[in-house]
Amino acid sequence: MEEKVRQLGEVVAHLTRHDVLHIGPLTITSTVVNTWIVMAVMFVVVILLTRRIGEKPRGAQAFLEIVVGFIYSLIDTGMGKSGRKFLPIVGTLFIFIIFLNLSWFIPNFVPPTTDVMTTAALGITTIILVQIMGIKERGIGKYLHNFLQPMPAMMPLNVIEELVKPFSLAIRLFGNMFGEKMVVTIFFVLVPLIAPIPLMALGILMGGIQAFIFTLLTVTYLATATHGH
């Protein structure tokens, strides 16, 4: 019992980022290292899945086409087929986030999305890209005019809405992933023989759902920025 109490007390410390090394004034944290590991895994997986691309999809290629078709369906729902040109942005976000979320299957690994700094970086980067795409598609004049809709008096609220979006994306993803990882870790400590299989299935489901929600919101924001309110 004392051992379990000690392990439970270490759960939060295990999930909290810590410094790994210092390069001059630059500090490399455990979250950064874990993100690099996930990126390396993604790189290897992509090479393995795309090394035999042919005219007739089969095996890994068929799976990839299912994934691409799913992302296309998200884009089509929010923006129509004209929005498919944003596949590199939307697809990259979905695949990267789902890899980050599911990385907790690596033994003793803390998913980078349990760190608010990671989710904040994702949220801010996403909204910056959304604004850039809005300006590129509509021109600076129509882009700025979008903030005056449906009436000029709404401009302050529209500006605040854009500023809030990255925080909304970041906190939603962080809160769900941190809470899930904490609960899973606690259950693994308390009932290690019973918890693993159902919790692993739940982890896959939750990781996929959170990646889906982040991606769907991104599509919605892109639709607003490129087509107006």
VOFILO-842025 format. One line per 5 residues: their letters; for each residue x, y, z of C-alpha. Coordinates in steps of 0.02 Angstrom, whole numbers, padded with zeros to 5 digits. Last residue first. Layout:
a = X Y Z; ...
***
This chain:
hghta = -00943 01766 -02103; -00808 01775 -02236; -00751 01649 -02366; -00564 01631 -02331; -00560 01676 -02146
talyt = -00726 01595 -02102; -00687 01434 -02195; -00514 01427 -02119; -00587 01446 -01944; -00709 01304 -01976
vtllt = -00572 01193 -02048; -00465 01228 -01895; -00612 01185 -01782; -00629 01017 -01872; -00443 00983 -01853
fifaq = -00442 01017 -01666; -00600 00911 -01644; -00529 00766 -01746; -00363 00765 -01653; -00460 00764 -01488
iggml = -00571 00622 -01548; -00425 00517 -01607; -00332 00532 -01442; -00493 00496 -01347; -00529 00337 -01444
iglam = -00350 00272 -01437; -00342 00310 -01251; -00508 00222 -01221; -00440 00065 -01304; -00283 00077 -01197
lpipa = -00393 00102 -01044; -00494 -00054 -01084; -00336 -00160 -01106; -00226 -00090 -00965; -00346 -00075 -00815
ilpvl = -00366 -00252 -00747; -00190 -00312 -00705; -00116 -00142 -00657; -00260 -00096 -00541; -00201 00050 -00432
vffit = -00046 00108 -00526; -00119 00082 -00700; -00277 00170 -00641; -00177 00321 -00586; -00083 00328 -00752
vvmke = -00246 00318 -00852; -00325 00457 -00749; -00172 00569 -00770; -00158 00534 -00956; -00342 00574 -00984
gfmng = -00335 00735 -00884; -00179 00794 -00974; -00253 00749 -01144; -00422 00832 -01114; -00354 00989 -01033
flria = -00214 01012 -01160; -00325 00995 -01313; -00460 01112 -01248; -00334 01234 -01174; -00236 01253 -01337
lsfpk = -00383 01269 -01457; -00471 01396 -01347; -00310 01492 -01318; -00279 01499 -01506; -00458 01560 -01536
vleei = -00458 01700 -01406; -00363 01825 -01512; -00479 01796 -01660; -00632 01821 -01551; -00557 01979 -01476
vnlpm = -00541 02052 -01652; -00721 02006 -01692; -00780 02083 -01528; -00688 02246 -01564; -00757 02250 -01744
mapmp = -00940 02220 -01697; -00984 02405 -01709; -00942 02399 -01894; -01090 02282 -01928; -01109 02098 -01979
qlfnh = -00964 02101 -02008; -00832 02236 -01982; -00693 02109 -01951; -00721 02036 -02124; -00675 02205 -02197
lykgi = -00496 02171 -02143; -00489 02015 -02252; -00581 02102 -02392; -00447 02237 -02399; -00297 02124 -02369
greki = -00338 02009 -02513; -00468 01871 -02509; -00371 01709 -02530; -00198 01764 -02473; -00264 01870 -02330
gmiqv = -00372 01728 -02265; -00231 01602 -02290; -00116 01711 -02185; -00249 01729 -02049; -00277 01541 -02042
liitt = -00089 01509 -02037; -00074 01625 -01887; -00222 01535 -01806; -00139 01365 -01828; 00030 01422 -01764
iglaa = -00049 01496 -01607; -00150 01339 -01570; -00007 01217 -01603; 00114 01320 -01497; -00016 01331 -01358
ttmvd = -00042 01142 -01368; 00144 01113 -01347; 00164 01239 -01206; 00011 01166 -01120; 00104 01002 -01094
ttppv = -00006 00846 -01101; 00004 00865 -01291; 00187 00812 -01284; 00133 00635 -01237; 00230 00571 -01084
fnpif = 00319 00407 -01119; 00345 00273 -00986; 00316 00138 -01117; 00270 00207 -01290; 00081 00193 -01296
wslnl = 00080 00373 -01233; 00125 00422 -01411; -00059 00414 -01458; -00091 00599 -01431; 00067 00657 -01519
fiifi = 00033 00543 -01668; -00148 00606 -01673; -00085 00785 -01667; 00037 00762 -01811; -00089 00671 -01921
fltgv = -00228 00798 -01896; -00117 00952 -01910; -00029 00888 -02066; -00195 00847 -02149; -00271 01018 -02116
iplfk = -00120 01116 -02177; -00073 01007 -02326; -00259 00981 -02368; -00290 01168 -02389; -00311 01147 -02577
rgskg = -00461 01040 -02535; -00558 01197 -02491; -00634 01211 -02663; -00719 01045 -02628; -00836 01128 -02504
mgtdi = -00778 01229 -02355; -00840 01149 -02194; -00908 00981 -02251; -00785 00967 -02395; -00638 00994 -02278
lsyif = -00693 00858 -02158; -00730 00740 -02303; -00558 00775 -02376; -00481 00725 -02209; -00573 00559 -02216
gvvie = -00523 00531 -02397; -00341 00563 -02353; -00351 00435 -02212; -00438 00307 -02324; -00307 00339 -02459
lfaqa = -00170 00305 -02332; -00250 00139 -02284; -00260 00087 -02467; -00077 00133 -02488; -00029 00027 -02338
grpke = -00108 -00129 -02414; -00175 -00098 -02587; -00207 00050 -02700; -00197 00014 -02886; -00092 00146 -02975
girrt = 00057 00112 -02864; 00144 00179 -02710; 00269 00061 -02631; 00382 00165 -02517; 00239 00268 -02449
llivv = 00192 00175 -02290; 00369 00133 -02234; 00434 00309 -02267; 00285 00386 -02177; 00310 00271 -02027
vfmva = 00496 00316 -02014; 00461 00503 -02020; 00319 00487 -01895; 00433 00395 -01773; 00563 00533 -01791
mviwt = 00430 00665 -01762; 00370 00572 -01607; 00548 00566 -01539; 00573 00752 -01575; 00412 00789 -01480
nvvts = 00475 00686 -01333; 00637 00786 -01330; 00541 00950 -01335; 00426 00893 -01194; 00575 00836 -01090
titlp = 00642 01012 -01097; 00788 01086 -01195; 00843 01251 -01119; 00929 01379 -01230; 01042 01508 -01147
gihlv = 01197 01406 -01193; 01134 01234 -01241; 01054 01169 -01083; 00995 00991 -01053; 00845 00890 -00997
dhrtl = 00739 01018 -00905; 00574 00953 -00839; 00397 00937 -00906; 00262 00882 -00785; 00176 00714 -00815
havve = 00296 00615 -00704; 00287 00746 -00567; 00097 00734 -00572; 00102 00544 -00554; 00239 00540 -00419
glqrv = 00118 00547 -00272; 00023 00401 -00345; 00184 00299 -00347; 00217 00337 -00163; 00039 00290 -00116
keem = 00058 00129 -00216; 00219 00087 -00124; 00139 00121 00044; 00000 00000 00000
***
